[in-house]
Amino acid sequence: MAQFINISPKENSGLNLFDFAPLTLKRLVVLGGGESGAGAAVLAKKQGFDVFVSDSSEIKPKYRDILEKYGIAYEEKQHTEELILNANEVVKSPGIPDKAPIVKKLIAQETPIVSEIEFAGRYTSAKMICITGSNGKTTTTSLIYHILKNAGLNVGLAGNIGDSLALQVAENDYDYYVIELSSFQLDGMYDFRAGIAILLNITPDHLDRYNYKFENYAAAKFRILQNQTAEDAFIYWNDDPVLELRIKNYELRENHATLYPFAEKKAPGVKAYTENKQINIETPKGNFTMEEELVALTGTHNLYNSLAAGIAAKLLDIKNEDIRRSLSDFKGVEHRLEKVAHVKGVEYINDSKATNVNSTWYALQSMKTPVVLILGGTDKGNDYKEIEALVEGKCRALIFLGIDNAKLHAFFDGKVGQTTDARSMEEAVSQAYEIAEKGDTVLLSPCCASFDLFQNYEDRGKQFKDCVRHL
């Protein structure tokens, strides 16, 4: 049975800390008892660490059960400094910002702080296929995993989706891992090496975590390339202006990874593109072609995702017939342009995963009918100018779903026929039902994080689907 510590800081002031941290073991503290934290704790326990998990919130029963199964000490609803600041190393969950008081104290005393991905990478020799970008990373990660799994490879799915990488390394340890990486996870990675790194795009997102400096956010994304050598591959969108500037500097580095740019159209040096309505991929492991109309995912953004996934698959020696089959039968990702229902001639689409402006741009760009757009939530320093023209050209009405919609009203009022406010998903869907006309699309594509009214974007998308299905 795990040791559940429930001691207030005042009560804890006289504790002998070595009761919890034997001198014979290296002490690892895990901040955050969710998916990544519980997984890191299990792996650390198996590797012989003295492990302690601390979460300022309540730990979900699922993860509490895991900790107790492995006899791992933990606390919840508090951070007891005396049990944290004596760590030799800390694994920090990506959702905890550096400005959190306990993290600031760890930084001040120069305690090493790493991400779960960095920690897990020390204990496996598996091939790492890593995907990041402001938009499209979940779809691309899921698609690559789908291709590899269908081809019979011993592969795990990890990072922002799937199970904890550390838990998989502890309990299974696959030959390959397909890992979706957020900038927050990359911030805590130092020695980890991606065999194949995919950087889809960089547009402003999470600027509230980067002192509202886009350069800081872009630098975090480029950490995916650290430690790569000429034996490794770097797959990226050739036409992204942010990537273009940084890659020029990257190419100056000795022994950098082999570059595999992709683009919509053929251009010098591009390794994946479309021509004559056909996908073309060129790699040292062979070439791949497929009719564009047979690809399951539609839209320009999904074309890029498919090209990136195809390059990765070819570099891993996946047979062309396996790639072709998987690209044609992939079902897409929940909460990403997910078709929910048709109600009285109106289509309802769930794009709750669109938590930044660029994601919503892609969603609107793919719409072929007039749109009633539901957007809003926790603003992360958004600049709505990027979608202004699309909103004016395609949207019949805007429904602002959030606690504070002042910024949305200030920017959009007067640019569409109607704007309204909703304080719940039920209210938003009811308003959309009244406003939409036959042939329209009701699109939930919020531009914002979900934490003002919902647990997460999944909760937001699920509530949307439930409300639509009850119309």
C-alpha positions as CSV (number, residue, x, y, z in Angstrom):
1,M,0.0,0.0,0.0
2,A,1.3,3.4,-0.9
3,Q,2.1,5.9,1.8
4,F,-0.5,8.7,1.6
5,I,0.9,11.8,3.1
6,N,-1.8,14.2,4.3
7,I,0.2,16.6,6.5
8,S,-0.2,20.4,6.5
9,P,3.1,22.4,6.2
10,K,2.6,23.5,9.8
11,E,2.2,19.9,11.1
12,N,5.1,18.8,8.9
13,S,7.6,21.3,10.3
14,G,9.3,18.8,12.7
15,L,9.5,15.8,10.3
16,N,12.7,13.9,9.8
17,L,12.9,14.0,6.0
18,F,15.1,11.0,5.8
19,D,12.2,8.9,6.9
20,F,10.9,9.6,3.4
21,A,14.2,9.8,1.5
22,P,16.6,7.0,2.4
23,L,20.3,8.0,1.8
24,T,20.9,4.8,-0.2
25,L,18.4,5.8,-3.0
26,K,18.4,8.7,-5.4
27,R,15.2,10.7,-4.7
28,L,12.9,11.6,-7.6
29,V,10.0,13.9,-7.0
30,V,7.2,13.9,-9.6
31,L,5.1,17.1,-9.7
32,G,1.6,16.3,-11.0
33,G,-0.2,13.0,-10.5
34,G,-1.9,12.7,-13.9
35,E,-1.1,10.6,-16.9
36,S,2.5,11.7,-17.3
37,G,3.2,11.9,-13.6
38,A,1.8,8.5,-12.6
39,G,3.7,6.9,-15.5
40,A,7.0,8.6,-14.6
41,A,6.6,7.5,-11.0
42,V,6.1,3.9,-12.0
43,L,9.1,3.9,-14.2
44,A,11.2,5.6,-11.5
45,K,10.1,3.0,-9.0
46,K,11.1,0.1,-11.3
47,Q,14.5,1.8,-11.8
48,G,15.1,1.8,-8.1
49,F,14.5,5.5,-7.2
50,D,13.0,6.7,-4.0
51,V,9.8,8.2,-5.5
52,F,7.4,10.8,-4.2
53,V,4.4,12.3,-6.2
54,S,2.9,15.6,-5.3
55,D,-0.2,17.2,-6.8
56,S,-1.7,20.5,-5.8
57,S,-5.1,19.1,-7.0
58,E,-7.0,15.9,-6.2
59,I,-5.4,12.9,-8.0
60,K,-8.0,11.1,-10.1
61,P,-8.9,7.6,-8.9
62,K,-7.4,6.0,-12.0
63,Y,-3.9,7.4,-11.2
64,R,-4.2,7.0,-7.4
65,D,-4.8,3.3,-8.0
66,I,-1.7,3.0,-10.1
67,L,0.4,4.7,-7.4
68,E,-1.0,2.4,-4.8
69,K,-0.5,-0.7,-6.9
70,Y,3.3,0.1,-7.1
71,G,3.6,1.3,-3.5
72,I,4.5,4.9,-4.4
73,A,4.2,7.6,-1.8
74,Y,2.1,10.6,-2.8
75,E,0.2,13.6,-1.6
76,E,-2.6,15.5,-3.2
77,K,-4.3,19.0,-2.8
78,Q,-1.0,20.4,-1.6
79,H,2.8,20.7,-2.2
80,T,4.8,20.0,1.0
81,E,8.0,21.8,0.4
82,E,10.1,19.7,2.9
83,L,9.2,16.6,0.8
84,I,9.9,18.2,-2.6
85,L,12.9,20.5,-2.2
86,N,15.1,17.6,-1.1
87,A,14.8,15.9,-4.5
88,N,17.9,15.0,-6.5
89,E,15.7,15.5,-9.6
90,V,12.1,16.5,-10.4
91,V,9.9,15.3,-13.2
92,K,7.3,18.1,-13.9
93,S,4.0,17.5,-15.6
94,P,3.7,19.8,-18.7
95,G,0.7,21.6,-17.4
96,I,2.6,23.1,-14.4
97,P,4.1,26.5,-15.4
98,D,7.6,27.6,-14.3
99,K,6.0,30.5,-12.4
100,A,4.3,28.1,-9.9
101,P,5.8,28.9,-6.5
102,I,7.2,25.4,-5.9
103,V,8.8,25.3,-9.3
104,K,10.4,28.7,-8.7
105,K,11.9,27.4,-5.5
106,L,13.3,24.3,-7.2
107,I,14.8,26.5,-10.0
108,A,16.3,28.8,-7.4
109,Q,18.2,26.0,-5.7
110,E,19.2,24.5,-9.2
111,T,17.4,21.2,-8.8
112,P,17.2,19.5,-12.3
113,I,13.7,19.6,-13.7
114,V,12.8,17.4,-16.7
115,S,9.7,16.2,-18.5
116,E,8.3,12.7,-18.4
117,I,9.4,12.2,-22.0
118,E,13.0,13.1,-21.2
119,F,13.0,10.8,-18.2
120,A,11.4,7.9,-20.1
121,G,13.9,8.2,-23.0
122,R,16.8,7.2,-20.8
123,Y,15.4,3.7,-20.3
124,T,14.5,2.6,-23.8
125,S,16.4,2.1,-27.1
126,A,13.2,2.3,-29.2
127,K,13.1,4.3,-32.4
128,M,11.4,7.7,-31.6
129,I,9.1,9.3,-34.2
130,C,8.3,12.7,-32.7
131,I,5.7,15.2,-34.0
132,T,5.2,18.8,-33.0
133,G,3.7,22.0,-34.5
134,S,1.1,24.5,-33.6
135,N,-1.6,22.7,-35.6
136,G,-2.1,19.2,-37.0
137,K,0.2,17.3,-34.6
138,T,-2.5,15.1,-33.1
139,T,-3.8,14.1,-36.5
140,T,-0.3,13.4,-37.9
141,T,0.7,11.5,-34.8
142,S,-2.4,9.4,-35.0
143,L,-2.0,8.8,-38.7
144,I,1.6,7.6,-38.4
145,Y,0.7,5.3,-35.5
146,H,-2.2,4.0,-37.7
147,I,0.2,3.3,-40.5
148,L,2.8,1.6,-38.4
149,K,0.3,-0.5,-36.4
150,N,-1.4,-1.7,-39.6
151,A,2.0,-2.6,-41.0
152,G,2.6,-5.0,-38.1
153,L,5.3,-3.0,-36.2
154,N,5.6,-3.2,-32.4
155,V,4.7,0.4,-31.8
156,G,3.4,2.5,-28.9
157,L,1.5,5.9,-29.0
158,A,2.5,8.4,-26.5
159,G,3.0,12.1,-25.5
160,N,-0.1,14.3,-25.7
161,I,-2.2,11.3,-26.8
162,G,-2.1,7.7,-25.9
163,D,-0.7,6.3,-22.7
164,S,2.2,7.8,-20.8
165,L,5.5,7.1,-22.5
166,A,7.2,6.3,-19.2
167,L,4.5,3.8,-18.2
168,Q,4.8,2.1,-21.6
169,V,8.6,1.9,-21.2
170,A,8.1,0.4,-17.7
171,E,5.5,-2.2,-18.6
172,N,5.9,-3.0,-22.4
173,D,8.8,-1.1,-24.1
174,Y,7.9,-1.2,-27.7
175,D,10.4,-1.1,-30.6
176,Y,8.9,2.2,-31.9
177,Y,7.1,5.1,-30.3
178,V,5.1,7.7,-32.1
179,I,5.1,10.7,-29.8
180,E,3.1,13.9,-30.0
181,L,5.1,16.7,-28.3
182,S,3.8,20.0,-27.0
183,S,6.1,23.0,-26.5
184,F,5.6,22.5,-22.7
185,Q,7.0,18.9,-23.0
186,L,9.9,20.1,-25.2
187,D,10.8,22.7,-22.6
188,G,11.8,19.9,-20.2
189,M,13.8,17.9,-22.7
190,Y,17.6,18.0,-22.9
191,D,19.3,14.7,-23.9
192,F,16.3,13.1,-25.6
193,R,16.9,12.2,-29.3
194,A,14.2,11.9,-32.0
195,G,15.1,9.5,-34.7
196,I,12.5,11.1,-36.9
197,A,11.4,14.7,-36.0
198,I,8.4,16.3,-37.6
199,L,7.7,20.0,-37.3
200,L,4.5,20.8,-39.1
201,N,4.2,24.6,-38.6
202,I,4.7,27.4,-36.1
203,T,2.0,30.0,-35.5
204,P,1.3,32.0,-32.3
205,D,-0.1,29.8,-29.5
206,H,0.4,29.5,-25.7
207,L,2.0,32.9,-25.7
208,D,0.8,33.4,-22.1
209,R,3.4,30.7,-21.1
210,Y,6.2,32.4,-23.1
211,N,6.0,36.0,-21.8
212,Y,3.9,36.8,-24.8
213,K,7.0,36.5,-27.0
214,F,6.5,34.5,-30.2
215,E,10.3,34.0,-30.5
216,N,10.3,32.1,-27.2
217,Y,7.5,29.8,-28.3
218,A,9.2,29.1,-31.7
219,A,12.5,28.3,-29.9
220,A,10.6,25.7,-27.7
221,K,9.3,24.0,-30.8
222,F,12.8,23.8,-32.4
223,R,14.0,21.8,-29.3
224,I,12.6,18.8,-31.1
225,L,15.8,18.9,-33.3
226,Q,18.3,18.9,-30.4
227,N,20.7,15.9,-30.4
228,Q,19.8,14.8,-33.9
229,T,22.6,13.7,-36.2
230,A,23.0,13.0,-39.9
231,E,21.5,9.5,-39.3
232,D,18.2,11.1,-38.2
233,A,15.5,12.7,-40.3
234,F,13.8,16.2,-40.0
235,I,10.5,16.4,-41.8
236,Y,9.0,19.9,-42.1
237,W,6.6,22.1,-44.0
238,N,8.7,23.9,-46.7
239,D,6.5,27.0,-47.0
240,D,6.2,28.0,-43.3
241,P,7.9,31.4,-43.1
242,V,8.9,30.9,-39.5
243,L,10.5,27.5,-40.3
244,E,12.3,28.9,-43.3
245,L,14.2,31.5,-41.3
246,R,15.2,29.1,-38.6
247,I,16.2,26.3,-40.9
248,K,18.8,28.4,-42.6
249,N,20.6,28.6,-39.3
250,Y,20.0,25.0,-38.5
251,E,21.6,23.9,-41.8
252,L,24.8,25.6,-40.7
253,R,25.2,23.1,-37.8
254,E,27.6,20.3,-38.4
255,N,26.0,16.8,-38.6
256,H,22.5,18.1,-38.6
257,A,19.7,15.7,-39.5
258,T,18.8,14.9,-43.1
259,L,16.1,17.3,-44.3
260,Y,12.8,16.1,-45.8
261,P,10.6,19.2,-46.6
262,F,7.1,18.7,-47.9
263,A,4.8,21.2,-49.7
264,E,1.6,21.4,-51.7
265,K,3.5,21.8,-55.0
266,K,6.7,20.5,-56.3
267,A,9.7,22.7,-55.7
268,P,13.5,22.3,-55.6
269,G,14.5,20.1,-52.7
270,V,11.0,19.2,-51.7
271,K,10.6,15.5,-50.9
272,A,6.8,15.2,-50.8
273,Y,4.3,17.1,-52.9
274,T,1.2,16.8,-55.1
275,E,1.3,16.9,-58.9
276,N,-1.4,16.1,-61.4
277,K,-3.8,15.3,-58.5
278,Q,-1.3,12.7,-57.2
279,I,0.7,12.5,-54.0
280,N,4.5,12.0,-54.6
281,I,7.0,11.1,-51.9
282,E,10.7,10.6,-52.6
283,T,13.1,9.1,-50.1
284,P,16.3,7.0,-50.1
285,K,14.2,4.1,-49.0
286,G,12.1,4.4,-52.2
287,N,9.3,6.4,-53.7
288,F,5.5,6.5,-53.1
289,T,2.6,7.7,-55.2
290,M,-1.1,7.7,-54.6
291,E,-4.1,9.4,-56.1
292,E,-5.0,12.4,-54.0
293,E,-8.7,11.7,-54.1
294,L,-8.2,8.3,-52.4
295,V,-6.7,9.9,-49.3
296,A,-9.3,9.7,-46.4
297,L,-8.5,13.1,-44.9
298,T,-9.6,16.1,-46.8
299,G,-8.5,19.8,-46.8
300,T,-5.2,21.4,-47.5
301,H,-4.1,21.1,-43.8
302,N,-4.8,17.4,-43.9
303,L,-2.8,17.0,-47.1
304,Y,0.2,18.4,-45.3
305,N,-0.4,15.9,-42.4
306,S,-0.6,13.0,-44.9
307,L,2.6,14.1,-46.7
308,A,4.5,14.3,-43.4
309,A,3.2,10.9,-42.3
310,G,4.0,9.3,-45.7
311,I,7.6,10.5,-45.5
312,A,8.0,9.0,-42.0
313,A,6.5,5.7,-43.1
314,K,8.8,5.4,-46.1
315,L,11.8,6.2,-44.0
316,L,10.8,3.3,-41.8
317,D,10.6,0.9,-44.7
318,I,6.8,0.5,-44.6
319,K,5.6,-1.2,-47.8
320,N,3.7,1.1,-50.3
321,E,0.6,-1.0,-50.1
322,D,0.4,-0.7,-46.4
323,I,0.9,3.1,-46.5
324,R,-1.7,3.4,-49.3
325,R,-4.3,1.3,-47.3
326,S,-3.8,3.3,-44.1
327,L,-4.0,6.7,-45.8
328,S,-7.2,5.6,-47.4
329,D,-9.0,4.1,-44.3
330,F,-7.9,6.5,-41.6
331,K,-10.9,7.8,-39.6
332,G,-9.5,11.0,-38.3
333,V,-9.2,12.4,-34.8
334,E,-12.0,13.0,-32.4
335,H,-12.7,16.7,-31.8
336,R,-10.9,17.7,-35.0
337,L,-13.3,18.7,-37.8
338,E,-15.5,15.8,-36.6
339,K,-18.8,15.5,-38.3
340,V,-21.5,15.1,-35.7
341,A,-24.9,15.1,-37.3
342,H,-27.3,16.7,-39.8
343,V,-30.3,18.3,-38.2
344,K,-33.0,19.8,-40.5
345,G,-30.6,20.3,-43.3
346,V,-27.8,21.8,-41.1
347,E,-24.5,20.1,-40.6
348,Y,-22.9,20.2,-37.1
349,I,-19.1,19.9,-36.9
350,N,-17.0,19.5,-33.7
351,D,-13.6,21.2,-34.0
352,S,-13.1,21.6,-30.2
353,K,-9.4,20.8,-30.5
354,A,-9.0,24.2,-32.3
355,T,-7.5,26.0,-29.3
356,N,-5.7,28.7,-31.3
357,V,-6.5,31.1,-34.1
358,N,-4.6,29.2,-36.8
359,S,-6.5,26.0,-36.2
360,T,-9.8,27.9,-36.6
361,W,-8.4,29.4,-39.8
362,Y,-7.9,25.9,-41.3
363,A,-11.4,24.9,-40.2
364,L,-13.0,28.0,-41.8
365,Q,-10.9,27.6,-44.9
366,S,-12.3,24.1,-45.4
367,M,-16.0,25.2,-45.1
368,K,-18.0,25.2,-48.3
369,T,-21.3,26.5,-46.9
370,P,-22.4,29.5,-44.8
371,V,-21.2,29.0,-41.2
372,V,-22.6,29.7,-37.7
373,L,-19.3,29.8,-35.8
374,I,-19.2,29.0,-32.0
375,L,-15.9,30.4,-30.6
376,G,-14.5,31.7,-27.3
377,G,-13.0,30.5,-24.0
378,T,-9.8,31.3,-22.3
379,D,-7.8,33.7,-24.5
380,K,-4.1,32.9,-24.8
381,G,-3.0,36.2,-26.3
382,N,-4.9,35.7,-29.5
383,D,-4.7,37.9,-32.6
384,Y,-8.0,37.5,-34.5
385,K,-6.9,39.4,-37.6
386,E,-5.7,36.0,-39.1
387,I,-9.4,34.8,-39.4
388,E,-11.0,38.2,-40.0
389,A,-11.4,37.9,-43.7
390,L,-12.7,34.3,-43.5
391,V,-15.2,35.2,-40.8
392,E,-16.5,38.2,-42.9
393,G,-16.7,36.0,-46.0
394,K,-18.1,32.8,-44.6
395,C,-19.9,33.3,-41.3
396,R,-23.6,34.1,-41.0
397,A,-23.3,34.6,-37.2
398,L,-20.9,34.2,-34.3
399,I,-21.7,32.8,-30.9
400,F,-19.3,33.7,-28.2
401,L,-19.0,30.8,-25.7
402,G,-17.1,32.0,-22.6
403,I,-17.2,33.8,-19.3
404,D,-15.5,37.0,-20.7
405,N,-16.3,37.8,-24.3
406,A,-15.3,41.4,-24.3
407,K,-12.2,40.9,-26.6
408,L,-14.3,39.0,-29.1
409,H,-17.0,41.6,-29.2
410,A,-14.5,44.4,-29.6
411,F,-12.9,42.7,-32.6
412,F,-15.9,41.1,-34.4
413,D,-19.0,43.2,-33.7
414,G,-20.2,44.7,-36.9
415,K,-18.3,42.3,-39.1
416,V,-21.0,39.7,-39.4
417,G,-24.8,39.8,-39.4
418,Q,-25.2,38.7,-35.8
419,T,-23.2,38.1,-32.6
420,T,-24.5,36.5,-29.4
421,D,-23.2,35.3,-26.1
422,A,-23.6,31.9,-24.4
423,R,-22.5,30.8,-21.0
424,S,-23.0,27.1,-21.5
425,M,-22.7,24.6,-24.4
426,E,-26.5,23.9,-24.2
427,E,-27.2,27.6,-24.7
428,A,-24.7,27.9,-27.6
429,V,-26.1,24.9,-29.5
430,S,-29.7,26.1,-28.8
431,Q,-28.8,29.6,-30.3
432,A,-27.0,28.0,-33.3
433,Y,-30.1,25.9,-33.9
434,E,-32.3,29.0,-34.0
435,I,-29.9,31.0,-36.2
436,A,-28.7,28.4,-38.8
437,E,-30.6,28.0,-42.0
438,K,-31.0,24.9,-44.2
439,G,-27.7,24.3,-46.0
440,D,-25.6,26.0,-43.3
441,T,-22.9,24.5,-41.1
442,V,-22.7,25.0,-37.4
443,L,-19.0,24.9,-36.5
444,L,-17.6,24.6,-33.0
445,S,-14.0,25.9,-33.5
446,P,-13.3,28.0,-30.4
447,C,-9.8,29.6,-31.1
448,C,-9.3,29.5,-27.3
449,A,-8.5,27.2,-24.4
450,S,-11.5,25.6,-22.7
451,F,-10.7,26.1,-19.0
452,D,-13.2,28.9,-18.3
453,L,-16.3,26.7,-18.7
454,F,-15.0,23.1,-19.3
455,Q,-12.5,20.6,-17.9
456,N,-10.6,20.5,-21.2
457,Y,-11.2,20.6,-25.0
458,E,-12.4,16.9,-24.9
459,D,-15.1,17.8,-22.4
460,R,-16.1,20.8,-24.5
461,G,-16.3,18.7,-27.6
462,K,-18.3,15.9,-25.9
463,Q,-20.8,18.4,-24.5
464,F,-21.2,19.8,-28.0
465,K,-21.9,16.4,-29.5
466,D,-24.3,15.5,-26.7
467,C,-26.2,18.8,-27.1
468,V,-26.4,18.4,-30.9
469,R,-27.7,14.8,-30.6
470,H,-30.5,16.0,-28.3
471,L,-31.8,18.6,-30.8
